[in-house]
Amino acid sequence: LLFECMSSLMVGNPLLTTAILGPGARGGVQNSFIGAIDISAFTDPDAYRENIDQLVIAMKGLPKADGVEELFVPGEPEDRVYQERIKHGIPLPPGTIDKLREVADRFGLEMPK
């Protein structure tokens, strides 16, 4: 709700209006908010990191719903994809690979392996 207020209501482009009042209500499409907080103005940054680590451990230790193997914290799924792609490359659809191969052949370039 805090981010809705700062990124939507503050700029006069409410996003949640249609979700709350229904499809006939006027609402925005997209807004953004970027904030920078100097953690050291509030607490010791190392202590903050330790507290975040403990929060993540606590969250990941919560009971899981049936069929859920693992709980993720924000950014964790994306980081796993990033690490996988750093290690193994970015997967491309077969059609894209075929088109790249055609262009490489046309210009006498070798396709990476």
CYANA upper distance limits for C-alpha pairs under 8 A (distance plus 0.5 A):
  1 LEU  CA      5 CYS  CA      6.70
  2 LEU  CA      6 MET  CA      6.77
  3 PHE  CA      7 SER  CA      6.18
  3 PHE  CA      8 SER  CA      8.24
  3 PHE  CA     33 PHE  CA      7.91
  4 GLU  CA      8 SER  CA      5.78
  4 GLU  CA      9 LEU  CA      7.15
  4 GLU  CA     14 PRO  CA      8.09
  4 GLU  CA     15 LEU  CA      7.90
  4 GLU  CA     16 LEU  CA      8.04
  5 CYS  CA      9 LEU  CA      5.31
  5 CYS  CA     10 MET  CA      6.50
  6 MET  CA     10 MET  CA      5.80
  6 MET  CA     11 VAL  CA      8.24
  6 MET  CA     33 PHE  CA      7.51
  7 SER  CA     11 VAL  CA      7.22
  7 SER  CA     31 ASN  CA      6.36
  7 SER  CA     32 SER  CA      6.04
  7 SER  CA     33 PHE  CA      5.53
  8 SER  CA     12 GLY  CA      6.69
  8 SER  CA     13 ASN  CA      5.48
  8 SER  CA     14 PRO  CA      5.20
  8 SER  CA     15 LEU  CA      6.69
  8 SER  CA     28 GLY  CA      8.48
  8 SER  CA     31 ASN  CA      6.61
  8 SER  CA     32 SER  CA      8.37
  9 LEU  CA     13 ASN  CA      6.33
  9 LEU  CA     14 PRO  CA      5.63
 13 ASN  CA     27 GLY  CA      7.12
 13 ASN  CA     28 GLY  CA      5.51
 13 ASN  CA     31 ASN  CA      8.03
 14 PRO  CA     27 GLY  CA      5.94
 14 PRO  CA     28 GLY  CA      5.91
 15 LEU  CA     19 ALA  CA      8.48
 15 LEU  CA     27 GLY  CA      5.83
 15 LEU  CA     28 GLY  CA      5.31
 15 LEU  CA     29 VAL  CA      6.86
 15 LEU  CA     30 GLN  CA      7.56
 15 LEU  CA     31 ASN  CA      8.36
 16 LEU  CA     20 ILE  CA      6.65
 16 LEU  CA     27 GLY  CA      7.57
 17 THR  CA     21 LEU  CA      6.22
 17 THR  CA     22 GLY  CA      8.01
 17 THR  CA     25 ALA  CA      6.99
 17 THR  CA     26 ARG  CA      7.45
 17 THR  CA     27 GLY  CA      6.01
 18 THR  CA     22 GLY  CA      5.30
 18 THR  CA     23 PRO  CA      5.85
 18 THR  CA     24 GLY  CA      7.60
 18 THR  CA     25 ALA  CA      5.70
 18 THR  CA     26 ARG  CA      7.06
 18 THR  CA     27 GLY  CA      6.16
 19 ALA  CA     23 PRO  CA      7.85
 21 LEU  CA     25 ALA  CA      6.54
 38 ASP  CA     42 PHE  CA      8.08
 39 ILE  CA     43 THR  CA      6.60
 39 ILE  CA     44 ASP  CA      7.80
 39 ILE  CA     45 PRO  CA      6.61
 39 ILE  CA     48 TYR  CA      8.39
 40 SER  CA     44 ASP  CA      5.95
 40 SER  CA     45 PRO  CA      6.16
 43 THR  CA     47 ALA  CA      7.81
 43 THR  CA     48 TYR  CA      7.30
 44 ASP  CA     48 TYR  CA      6.69
 45 PRO  CA     49 ARG  CA      6.70
 46 ASP  CA     50 GLU  CA      6.79
 47 ALA  CA     51 ASN  CA      6.66
 48 TYR  CA     52 ILE  CA      6.65
 49 ARG  CA     53 ASP  CA      6.67
 50 GLU  CA     54 GLN  CA      6.74
 51 ASN  CA     55 LEU  CA      6.61
 52 ILE  CA     56 VAL  CA      6.70
 53 ASP  CA     57 ILE  CA      6.79
 54 GLN  CA     58 ALA  CA      6.65
 55 LEU  CA     59 MET  CA      6.58
 56 VAL  CA     60 LYS  CA      6.52
 56 VAL  CA     73 VAL  CA      7.50
 57 ILE  CA     61 GLY  CA      6.67
 58 ALA  CA     62 LEU  CA      7.13
 59 MET  CA     71 LEU  CA      8.14
 59 MET  CA     73 VAL  CA      8.28
 60 LYS  CA     70 GLU  CA      7.98
 60 LYS  CA     71 LEU  CA      5.93
 60 LYS  CA     72 PHE  CA      7.41
 60 LYS  CA     73 VAL  CA      8.25
 64 LYS  CA     68 VAL  CA      6.37
 64 LYS  CA     69 GLU  CA      7.84
 64 LYS  CA     70 GLU  CA      7.82
 64 LYS  CA     71 LEU  CA      7.64
 72 PHE  CA     76 GLU  CA      6.52
 72 PHE  CA     77 PRO  CA      7.39
 73 VAL  CA     77 PRO  CA      8.50
 75 GLY  CA     79 ASP  CA      6.58
 76 GLU  CA     80 ARG  CA      6.75
 77 PRO  CA     81 VAL  CA      6.91
 78 GLU  CA     82 TYR  CA      6.65
 79 ASP  CA     83 GLN  CA      6.61
 80 ARG  CA     84 GLU  CA      6.63
 81 VAL  CA     85 ARG  CA      6.61
 82 TYR  CA     86 ILE  CA      6.60
 83 GLN  CA     87 LYS  CA      6.75
 84 GLU  CA     88 HIS  CA      6.43
 84 GLU  CA     89 GLY  CA      7.94
 85 ARG  CA     89 GLY  CA      4.91
 85 ARG  CA     90 ILE  CA      5.71
 85 ARG  CA     91 PRO  CA      8.36
 86 ILE  CA     90 ILE  CA      8.33
 92 LEU  CA     96 THR  CA      6.80
 92 LEU  CA     97 ILE  CA      6.99
 93 PRO  CA     97 ILE  CA      7.00
 94 PRO  CA     98 ASP  CA      6.68
 95 GLY  CA     99 LYS  CA      6.79
 96 THR  CA    100 LEU  CA      6.65
 97 ILE  CA    101 ARG  CA      6.54
 98 ASP  CA    102 GLU  CA      6.78
 99 LYS  CA    103 VAL  CA      6.86
100 LEU  CA    104 ALA  CA      6.57
101 ARG  CA    105 ASP  CA      6.58
101 ARG  CA    111 MET  CA      7.06
102 GLU  CA    106 ARG  CA      6.65
103 VAL  CA    107 PHE  CA      6.81
104 ALA  CA    108 GLY  CA      6.32
104 ALA  CA    109 LEU  CA      5.10
104 ALA  CA    110 GLU  CA      6.80
104 ALA  CA    111 MET  CA      7.00
105 ASP  CA    109 LEU  CA      6.50
105 ASP  CA    110 GLU  CA      8.02
